[in-house]
Amino acid sequence: MTTPDNLFVSDHPLMIDKISQLRDETTSHSNFRVLLEDISQLLFYEASRNLATVPEEVTTPLETIAARRLKHDPLLVPILRAGLGMVNGIVKICKEARVGMIGMYRDERTLQPVDYYLSLPAEMGHQQVFLLDPMLATGGSAISAAETLKSKGVKRINMLAVLSAPEGIEALLNAHPEIQIYTAGLDRELNGKGYILPGLGDAGDRYFGT
């Protein structure tokens, strides 16, 4: 597929190595957790480059200087349940982050998302939101989650996915062309059951060891 301007696919050697380990079916769930959290941190580092900052004076042990701090706390919105693993990684490097949650599961017959839980801040219009889901497969869950966020007044959404399928990227950008997508790996295709190939299996099952 032609790479859209608002799609970032990491080619960093550290990311490539970690993705290869994550795919391996012999990787234990404990190592899978560490790898997914590490990858999420690296993705967030790229996606957070445009966070707004404000000036602030800071006194070092030697003098007072003009510095800068984040203007707003970033808002992380994982798609439950697998998205929680990404949150666990990101908050280790961004303790200021707030966390909302969108719960949905994929109907195995229709492959369409089914909502079951929602917890978001009351005022979100000023927030830069980072929507988190390890797998951007059909794009159905991401599209639905983005619609929910927009209905709450959110104008800036970054989608972070560990692995993405061309079908999911195309569907999400057709529905929400302004969204920025950051992914650690762009895979070949979806199979008949909507799983990413070559993929890494079910990210939630492997992360939680179920």
C-alpha positions as CSV (number, residue, x, y, z in Angstrom):
1,M,0.0,0.0,0.0
2,T,1.1,3.6,-0.5
3,T,2.1,5.1,2.8
4,P,-0.3,8.0,3.7
5,D,1.2,11.2,5.1
6,N,-0.4,10.7,8.5
7,L,0.9,7.1,8.9
8,F,4.1,6.6,10.9
9,V,5.7,3.1,10.6
10,S,8.8,2.7,12.9
11,D,12.0,1.4,11.3
12,H,14.1,1.8,14.4
13,P,16.4,-1.2,15.0
14,L,15.3,-1.5,18.7
15,M,11.7,-1.6,17.6
16,I,12.3,-4.2,14.9
17,D,14.1,-6.4,17.3
18,K,11.4,-6.2,19.9
19,I,8.6,-6.8,17.4
20,S,10.4,-9.9,16.2
21,Q,10.5,-11.2,19.8
22,L,6.9,-10.3,20.4
23,R,5.8,-12.3,17.3
24,D,7.6,-15.5,18.5
25,E,5.1,-18.1,19.7
26,T,7.7,-19.3,22.2
27,T,7.8,-15.9,24.0
28,S,6.4,-16.4,27.5
29,H,3.5,-14.1,28.6
30,S,5.8,-12.5,31.2
31,N,8.3,-11.5,28.4
32,F,5.4,-10.6,26.1
33,R,4.3,-8.1,28.7
34,V,7.7,-6.4,29.0
35,L,8.1,-6.3,25.2
36,L,4.6,-4.8,24.6
37,E,5.2,-2.2,27.2
38,D,8.6,-1.3,25.8
39,I,7.2,-1.0,22.3
40,S,4.4,1.2,23.6
41,Q,6.9,3.6,25.2
42,L,8.8,3.9,21.9
43,L,5.7,4.6,20.0
44,F,4.5,7.2,22.5
45,Y,7.8,8.9,22.3
46,E,7.3,9.4,18.5
47,A,3.6,10.3,18.8
48,S,4.1,12.9,21.6
49,R,6.5,15.1,19.7
50,N,3.9,17.8,19.2
51,L,2.6,18.0,22.7
52,A,2.2,21.7,23.7
53,T,4.5,23.2,26.3
54,V,4.5,26.4,28.4
55,P,7.4,28.4,29.8
56,E,8.3,27.9,33.5
57,E,11.2,29.0,35.7
58,V,13.2,26.2,37.2
59,T,15.9,26.7,39.9
60,T,18.8,24.3,39.5
61,P,21.4,23.8,42.3
62,L,23.3,26.6,40.6
63,E,20.9,29.1,39.1
64,T,17.4,29.9,37.9
65,I,16.7,29.2,34.2
66,A,13.9,29.5,31.7
67,A,12.5,26.0,31.1
68,R,9.4,24.4,29.6
69,R,6.8,22.0,30.9
70,L,3.8,20.2,29.3
71,K,0.8,22.5,28.9
72,H,-1.8,19.7,29.4
73,D,-1.6,16.2,30.8
74,P,-1.8,13.8,27.9
75,L,-4.9,11.6,27.8
76,L,-4.5,7.9,27.1
77,V,-7.5,6.0,26.0
78,P,-7.0,2.3,25.7
79,I,-9.5,0.1,24.0
80,L,-10.0,-2.7,26.6
81,R,-8.7,-5.1,27.3
82,A,-5.4,-5.4,25.4
83,G,-4.9,-1.6,25.3
84,L,-4.2,-1.7,29.0
85,G,-0.9,-3.2,28.3
86,M,0.1,-0.2,26.3
87,V,-1.0,2.1,29.1
88,N,1.2,0.2,31.6
89,G,4.2,0.9,29.4
90,I,3.5,4.6,28.6
91,V,2.8,5.8,32.2
92,K,6.3,4.7,33.1
93,I,7.8,7.5,31.0
94,C,4.8,9.9,31.3
95,K,3.5,9.8,34.8
96,E,1.4,13.0,34.1
97,A,-0.8,11.1,31.7
98,R,-4.5,10.7,32.5
99,V,-6.3,7.5,31.5
100,G,-9.8,7.1,30.1
101,M,-11.2,3.8,28.9
102,I,-13.3,2.4,26.1
103,G,-14.4,-1.2,26.4
104,M,-15.5,-3.1,23.3
105,Y,-15.1,-6.6,22.0
106,R,-15.3,-8.0,18.4
107,D,-18.3,-10.1,17.5
108,E,-16.6,-13.2,16.1
109,R,-19.5,-13.7,13.6
110,T,-19.8,-10.2,12.2
111,L,-16.3,-8.9,13.1
112,Q,-18.0,-5.7,14.2
113,P,-17.2,-4.0,17.6
114,V,-19.6,-4.2,20.5
115,D,-19.4,-1.5,23.2
116,Y,-19.6,-2.5,26.9
117,Y,-17.8,0.2,28.9
118,L,-17.0,3.9,28.8
119,S,-15.1,6.1,31.2
120,L,-13.8,9.4,30.0
121,P,-13.1,12.9,31.5
122,A,-16.0,15.4,31.4
123,E,-14.1,18.0,29.5
124,M,-11.9,16.7,26.6
125,G,-12.0,19.4,23.9
126,H,-8.5,20.7,24.7
127,Q,-6.9,17.3,25.0
128,Q,-4.6,15.6,22.6
129,V,-5.8,12.0,22.9
130,F,-3.7,8.9,22.3
131,L,-6.0,6.0,21.4
132,L,-4.3,2.7,22.2
133,D,-4.9,-0.7,20.7
134,P,-2.1,-3.3,20.1
135,M,-3.8,-4.5,16.9
136,L,-5.3,-2.3,14.2
137,A,-6.9,-5.1,12.2
138,T,-10.3,-4.5,10.5
139,G,-10.3,-1.0,12.0
140,G,-13.8,-1.4,13.3
141,S,-12.9,-0.8,17.0
142,A,-10.7,2.2,16.3
143,I,-13.4,3.8,14.1
144,S,-16.0,3.3,16.7
145,A,-13.7,4.6,19.5
146,A,-12.8,7.7,17.4
147,E,-16.5,8.4,16.8
148,T,-17.1,8.2,20.6
149,L,-14.1,10.6,21.3
150,K,-15.3,13.1,18.7
151,S,-18.8,13.1,20.2
152,K,-17.1,14.3,23.4
153,G,-15.5,17.2,21.6
154,V,-12.0,15.7,21.0
155,K,-10.4,17.3,17.9
156,R,-6.9,15.7,18.0
157,I,-6.5,12.0,18.0
158,N,-3.3,9.9,17.6
159,M,-3.8,6.2,17.1
160,L,-1.1,4.0,18.5
161,A,-1.0,0.3,17.4
162,V,1.8,-2.2,17.8
163,L,0.8,-4.0,14.5
164,S,-1.4,-2.8,11.7
165,A,-3.0,-4.4,8.7
166,P,-3.4,-2.4,5.4
167,E,-7.2,-3.0,5.6
168,G,-7.4,-1.5,9.0
169,I,-5.4,1.6,8.2
170,E,-7.4,2.2,5.0
171,A,-10.7,1.8,6.9
172,L,-9.7,4.1,9.8
173,L,-8.3,6.9,7.5
174,N,-11.4,6.7,5.2
175,A,-13.6,7.2,8.2
176,H,-11.4,9.7,10.1
177,P,-8.8,11.1,7.6
178,E,-7.4,13.6,10.2
179,I,-6.2,10.9,12.6
180,Q,-2.4,10.3,12.9
181,I,-1.5,6.6,13.1
182,Y,1.7,5.4,14.7
183,T,2.5,1.7,14.4
184,A,5.5,-0.4,15.1
185,G,4.8,-2.8,12.2
186,L,2.8,-2.9,9.0
187,D,1.8,-6.4,8.2
188,R,0.7,-8.1,5.0
189,E,-3.1,-8.7,5.3
190,L,-6.1,-10.0,7.3
191,N,-7.2,-13.6,7.2
192,G,-10.8,-14.7,6.9
193,K,-11.4,-14.3,10.7
194,G,-10.0,-10.8,10.8
195,Y,-6.6,-11.7,12.3
196,I,-3.5,-9.9,11.1
197,L,-1.0,-12.0,9.1
198,P,1.7,-12.7,10.0
199,G,0.7,-11.0,13.2
200,L,1.4,-12.3,16.7
201,G,-1.8,-14.0,17.7
202,D,-4.3,-12.5,20.3
203,A,-2.4,-9.7,22.0
204,G,-4.8,-9.7,25.0
205,D,-4.5,-13.4,25.6
206,R,-0.7,-13.3,25.3
207,Y,-0.3,-10.2,27.5
208,F,-2.6,-11.5,30.3
209,G,-1.6,-15.1,30.0
210,T,-5.2,-16.4,29.4
